[in-house]
């Protein structure tokens, strides 16, 4: 491969579209793209940061699967953000880079790559690419050609949509009296429209790109669950990870509980999510496990002494069980009951 500027040989691989460096084994193992999407201030960076911290532990402890950086240099932004979270410093680390593409400069999400290697099944090794997509880049009326920063959606193997309960008027009303400082942030409440625009964007790009995937698994995660779990009125969210078994029946039961709450408070969001894919599950998760505090910079940040992420890894484990059946065949996952959304 030839370096585009210096015209000198290099051993590195780069994407011809975004110019991002690719991992050394990119052409050797199958890669699955996971798009993380949510509205502004939904907590996507915090969620991805905690996910990449707790997922390796769960995969190795429960299933004997190694989870490693595909390229430590590229993933440095996530690793730095993990340090930020445990030191309550500013969350200014960007998940985007400015890239020159098709004669204009666009903000492209950084690809964070990781390899999954079963200890006893090296031949089934695969890798994940996480993209942290800003919701503001899915504006109504924009065409797929005008959204190069979102075109990875066309080839995504799975989507995690992070729903922000503090950006929902209905959730805020139900949480009236909460001392959580997020109750004071500016309310936009456009998540139904964002889901609809994501669907429109995917449909447009499926027509534009060969090999675009339809009916992919979609995990709608109602984040910051530490604040709203009491709204379930005693219905428990059970851990589906039990002694090396990913209990699909438990995932479906939890999904039904979260879905019913959403249908009661904001049914339009459920309708928009169901239109995105028939392979849909609802999840409750919290990246911090507690209400954030206001740091010295006047920003919302976790208290390192109280950090206790709740079920952050479950949505991606469910997606992996859908897209990597060969990898996860050894997990003895329970048979999947009928979808509550069907």
Secondary structure as GFF3:
##gff-version 3
##sequence-region A 1 342
A	DSSP	beta_strand	13	14	.	.	.	ID=ss1
A	DSSP	beta_strand	21	22	.	.	.	ID=ss2
A	DSSP	beta_strand	30	38	.	.	.	ID=ss3
A	DSSP	alpha_helix	44	63	.	.	.	ID=ss4
A	DSSP	beta_strand	65	69	.	.	.	ID=ss5
A	DSSP	alpha_helix	76	85	.	.	.	ID=ss6
A	DSSP	beta_strand	96	101	.	.	.	ID=ss7
A	DSSP	beta_strand	104	109	.	.	.	ID=ss8
A	DSSP	beta_strand	111	118	.	.	.	ID=ss9
A	DSSP	beta_strand	121	134	.	.	.	ID=ss10
A	DSSP	three_ten_helix	135	137	.	.	.	ID=ss11
A	DSSP	three_ten_helix	144	146	.	.	.	ID=ss12
A	DSSP	three_ten_helix	148	155	.	.	.	ID=ss13
A	DSSP	beta_strand	156	163	.	.	.	ID=ss14
A	DSSP	three_ten_helix	165	167	.	.	.	ID=ss15
A	DSSP	alpha_helix	169	174	.	.	.	ID=ss16
A	DSSP	three_ten_helix	181	184	.	.	.	ID=ss17
A	DSSP	alpha_helix	191	208	.	.	.	ID=ss18
A	DSSP	beta_strand	217	222	.	.	.	ID=ss19
A	DSSP	alpha_helix	225	228	.	.	.	ID=ss20
A	DSSP	three_ten_helix	229	232	.	.	.	ID=ss21
A	DSSP	beta_strand	241	242	.	.	.	ID=ss22
A	DSSP	beta_strand	245	246	.	.	.	ID=ss23
A	DSSP	alpha_helix	248	276	.	.	.	ID=ss24
A	DSSP	beta_strand	280	284	.	.	.	ID=ss25
A	DSSP	beta_strand	293	294	.	.	.	ID=ss26
A	DSSP	beta_strand	300	301	.	.	.	ID=ss27
A	DSSP	three_ten_helix	304	306	.	.	.	ID=ss28
A	DSSP	alpha_helix	314	323	.	.	.	ID=ss29
A	DSSP	alpha_helix	325	328	.	.	.	ID=ss30
A	DSSP	three_ten_helix	329	331	.	.	.	ID=ss31
###
